[in-house]
Amino acid sequence: MHTKFHQTIIIGGGISGIECAHQLQKEKQSFLLISDNIGGRITESSTGNVEYGAYYAMSTYHNVAHHIKKGRRIKPSQLQFHNNKQAYSIFNQKLYSHPLQYLKIIFYLSKFKNHYELFKKRSLTIPQIEALQQDPYLWSLYQTSATKFIETHQLLQIVKNYLAEIIQGTTFTSINKLNAFTFLQFSLPIILPIYELHFKKKEIEQQFNKNWIKGLVTKITKTKNGFLINTQQQQYTCKNIVLATPPHISKTLLKFKYPLRGPVQVHMFHLQGTLRTEWKKNEINVFSSPSTMLALAHQQNNTYLFYSKIKNPPFKPYFKKYKILSHKHWNPAFHIEGSNLLPFQPIKNVYLIGDNNICGIEDAGIYGICAANHILKNIH
């Protein structure tokens, strides 16, 4: 089997690997991108007009803006909350029955946003762990459970009556399994505009056409002069490896012993059909734990995305009639529970990026840029 050498090989074609490749390409550096697809867990319907793996983009997603485009704005007034068989909207009185807690959560989210934006800038050139440690406030949040944060700042009622559903609908888990950093990060849509996300898949495939090998890496071996990478069809050697695969795959390929954050899984169904009257009031319905339902979202082409914890959810309570267009099971969807951290460079010339430590396409994209900047710095 003929072996081909490349200065840098990026394994994984999700947003983290793409941003790393984009940065190296801008600097005219030699690299190869190996992935079975472009987009990773960001996928789409067969018609290409409904996104499955990433649903929204915040207004502050500046670092990945060239690879996504924003669709309709998702307004809080379009949300319907469901908690213990009770349904209510943003205008329900229960959300304003604790005005002090409401003001406090807005204050803490604003404070977090300011720190978080500076953290993202630092993360372009230094590893996420270092960037967190340079901000004692964010470092403390990452080491503190969301439950402890909520109790300490006396936010229980506003969280219970408002944020619980939003968090479950976007993280696919309950608040008590998150750290305070992740809790505040995924609550930012309360104070920031968010939009439906559209991934520029065709443009990206064209951009990296000459550098992309469609395949799966089966083995990584350390050699005297670098690394040997096996795919099912070919062998490659390289000096630098950028591992942009999901954490559990990275762990298998590198055989490291660092503990991962807890995984969450989700079933997503793309449906065509007619909703029952009570579900037509709002564009998006979100559910709190312990419901097996996570979210129900109306799409622009009059289809629906139905997120569930279970493989065979009951559709009849929501639809008069329906047809399943597609079913996706992400297991895991991502690793988000707890506060475990993976190192940026577990061994020399290996860069471990993606959503290992902080979830979200913006942070994963930034980590890819960070890896490219480190490689470029070493080359220059």
N, C-alpha and C positions, 0 to 999 in steps of 0.2 A: 504494500500500500504506500503510495507516494505521500510524503509529508510536506506541507506548505508552511512557510514561516511568515508571521506577521508581527509587527512591533507590539500591537495591542489587540487583544481579542475580547469583545464584549459578548457575554453570554446572557441572553434574555432581551426580548424586543418590546418590553413594556415601556412606560413613560420614562423610567430611570435610565434604561439602556439607550433609548432614543435620544435623550438630552445629552448623554455622554458622547454618543456618536456625532450629534450635531455640533458639539463644541470642538471635537477633534477634527471634524470635516472643515469647519470654519478656518482652522489653523493649518489645513492641508497636511494633516498627519495620517500616516498609514494605520489602518485599523480594519478589522473584520467583525461584523455583527452576525452572531449565530443564534437563530431563534426559529421556532416552528411557525411563528406568525408575527406580524407587526401589531402592537397594541397590548400584547400580554392578556391580562384579565379585562382590558377594555375591549369589548366586542360589540357587535351590532346585529340588527335584524338582516335577513336575506335581502331586503330592499335597500338597506343602508341608511334608512331615515329614522331609526329608533335605536338609541344607545342602550346597551345592556349593563356593561361593567362599571361605568362611571356616569352618574346621573346629573350632577350639578357642578358648576364652577363658581367660585366666589369672585367678587370684583377685584380681589387682591392677588389673583393668580397671574402675576406678571411674567414669571420666569418660564412658564410653559405656554404662554399666549400664542406663540407662533405655530404651535402644533394642535391647537384647539380653536374652536370658535364658539361664541356664546349665542344661544338661542333665546327663547322667551324668558323674560324675567319671572322668577317664582316668588310670588308675594306672600307674606304671612297670612294675608286675608284669604288666600286660596286654600289654606290648610284646614282640615277637619280633624280634631283630636278625639281619640276613643280610649276611654279608661273605665274598666269594669262595667261595660255595657252602657256607659254614659257617653254621649257625643256632644261636643261643643266646639265653637270656633274661637278665633282670636278676640272676638268682641264679647265673649261670654263674661258675665260678671265675676265668675270665680277667679279669673286671671287677674282681676284688679282688687280682690278682697284683701290682699296683703301688699299695699302700696310700698311699704318700706323695703320688703324683700324684692319687689320688682325693681326699685331704684338701685338696690345693692347689686343685683345680678347685672344690671346694665353697667354699673361702675366697674365691677370686676372684669366683665368682658372687655370694656374699653381699655382698662389697664393691661389685660392680657394681650390684646391686639397690638398695643404699642411695643411691648416687649417682644412679642412674636415676630413682628416685622423686622426688628433689629436682628433677632436670632436668624431669620431667613437670610439676611444679607451676610452675616458672619458664616453661615453654612455653605456659602458659595466657594469658600476657600479653605475652611477648616472642618474637620469631622463634626458630626452632629453632637457627639458626647462632649467634645471640647466647647462647642458653641453653647450648649446647655449649661455647662459648668461655669462659663464666663458670666452667666446671668444667675445670681443666687436665687432670684425670685422664680424663674422658670425651672431651675434645678430642684428647688423645693417642691414645686407643683408636680414635677415628674415623679418624685419619690413619695408623694402623698396620695392616698386613695381619694377618689371623688367623693365617697361617702363621708370621709373625715373632713374634707374641705367644706362640704355642704353643711355638716353639723357645726363646725367651728364658726362659720359665718352666718349661721341661722337662716338658711335658704330652703329649708325642707318643703314648705308649702308651695312656693313658686316653682320649684323643681318638680314636685309631684303633680301639680296642676298644669304644667306647660312643657317642661323640658324632657320629662321621662319618655314621652311618645316620640319627640324629635330624635333623641339619642338612640332609642331602639330602632327607629326607622332608617337611621343612617349608619349605625355601627353594628347592627344586628345582634346586639347584646344589651344587657342591663347596666345601669349606671354603677351599681355596686361592684362591677368587675373592671372598671376603668380607673386610671389614675386621674388626678385633678387636671393635669396638662391636657390630656385627651378629651376630658369632659368639656373644658372651656374651648378647646380647638373646634370641636364638633358643635358647639353652641354658638359659634360666631355668626351663623346666618341670621341670628336674632338682630344683630346690629349692622350686618354687612349685606349689600345686595347680592343675591345669587341668581344664576341663570341656568337654563338647561344647557348641558354640555354636548358639543358635537366634536368628535375626534376626526382629524383630517387624515384618515387612513390612506387613501389613494395617493395623496400628495406626499406623504411620508414614505410610502413604498417606492415611489418614484425617486425621491431624494436619496435613498440609500440603496437603490437598485444594484449598483456596482459593488457595494460593500456587504450586501446581505446574503448569507447562506441560509437557506431554509432547511432546518434540521434540529435535532435534539442532541445535546451533549450527554454522553453516557459515562465518561470518566475523565478525571483530571489527574495527571501524574507530574510530580516535581522532577525536573531533570537538572543536570549540571549547569546548563546555560539558560534555563527558564522553565517552561512548562510544555507538556505534551497533552493535547486535548483530542479526545476521541469522540466522533459522532458515529452514527450508524453506517455512514457511507465513506468517511474520510478521516484522516489524522491531520492535525495542525500543531505547529509549535509557535511559541510566542514568548516575549519578555514580560509583558504585563497582562494580567487577567482582570477584567472588570466583571464581577459576578452580580448581575442585575435580575436574578431569578427570585421567586418567592422564598421566604426564609427557610421553609422546610426542605426545599429543593437545594438551596445553597448549602444547608447543613449536610445533606446527603453527599453532594459532590465534593465538598471540602473535608468531610468527616470531622468537623469540629465538635467540641463538647459544650459550647456556650448554650445555656438554656434560652429558649425562644419565648416571646410573649404568647399568651394564650390564644389559640385559634378560634375563629367563629366561622360558621358555615351558613349558607343561605340557598334557598331554591327560588328561582325567578321564572315566572311564567309570562309570556307575551300572549295576550288574549285579544280576540276580536269578539264583540258581542254587545248585548244590550244590558245596561245596568238597571238594577231595581231602583225605584224612585228615590228611596232614602239615601242612596249613594251618589246621586247626581248633583248634590248641592255644592260640592267643592271639587277642585281639580285634583287634590292630593289628600288621601286619608292616611293618618299615621296612628299606630297602635302602641300601647304600653305593655310592658311585661305584666303578667305571664302569658299574654295572648300569643298564639302561634302565628298570627298574622303580624306582618311588619309594616307594610305599606301597600297602597293601591293608588296608582298614578295614571291620570288620563293623558294620552299623547295627542300631538297635533293632528295626526292622521286618524283620530277617533278609535285608536286601539288602546289597550291598557297594559301596564306593567303591574304584576301581582307578586309581591315578595312574601315569602313564607318560611317558617322554620322547618316545616315538614314537607315530605315528598308528595303527599296526596292531600292537599288542603281541600276543604269544602268550597266549591265555587258557587253553588246554587243560592246561598244566602245573599250573595252580592250581584249575581247576574240572572236575568230572566232566561237568557240563552247565551251560549258562548262557544267559541272554538279556540283550542290551544294552537297558537302559531309556532311557538318555540318554548323549550324548557331548558334552563341552565341550572346546573348545580355546582356552586363553587364550594369546594371542601378542601382546604379552607378558602374563604373569601379573602381574608387577611388575618394577620396576627396582631391583635389590638389590646388584649386583656393583660393587665399587670404592668410592671415597670422594668422588665428585663431589657438590657441594652446589648447590642452586638457591636463589636469593634469595627472600625472603618478598614483597617488593615490587619487581618488576623495573622498573615505572614507577609514577608517582603514581596512587593510587586503584585499583591493580590488585593483588590479593592472590593469590599462588600457593601453594595448599595441597594437601593430599593426602599420598600416601606417596612424595613426591619424594626426600626425604632419609633418612627413617627409616620402614621398613615396619612394618605391624601396624595393626590397626583402632583400638587405643587411641591411638597416636601420631597417626594420621591424623585421628581424631576431635578430639583436643586441638588440632591445627592449625586445624581449623574453628572451634573456640571462640575461639582466638587472633585469627583474622581478624575475627570478630564483635566481640570486645572492642575491637579497634583502630577499627573503624567506629563503634561506640557512643561511644568516647572522643572521636572527632572530631566527632560529632553534638552531644554534650553540651558 
